Every structure is written in C-alpha cells, then in structure tokens.
Amino acid sequence: MLRRTLGHSIQITARRWRVLHLSWIFLLVVWATANEVAWWNMSDGTWAVCNGVAEIA
C-alpha cells in the first residue's frame, strides 16, 4: 500500500519497501495497544484528553 501511494516520490528497493511497510504496521499495533491500555486504566475524561493530544502530535 505504501509503495503504491509513495512509489513515485521515494525510490527505494523492494526490500526497503517491505521494511518500511512492516515498520508502519508495528507502529500502528503499538499505538493501538497503548490506546487500549490507557482506555482501560484511565477515567473517560483523562483518556479523551490523552487521545486528543496524541492525535494532534
């Protein structure tokens, strides 16, 4: 998916595309896990503020 979107802008090997793609998957899984942990361990108001700040950053 990244290669189709950014392939015309970034010229890298197929192996590097795979590493980039897997890095994005890893990042999103970690982010989703952190969000779930925060959601279960914080009050709704605190979680909403943290979630809003994370989306801005």
Beta strands, then each sheet from edge to edge (+ up, - down):
end
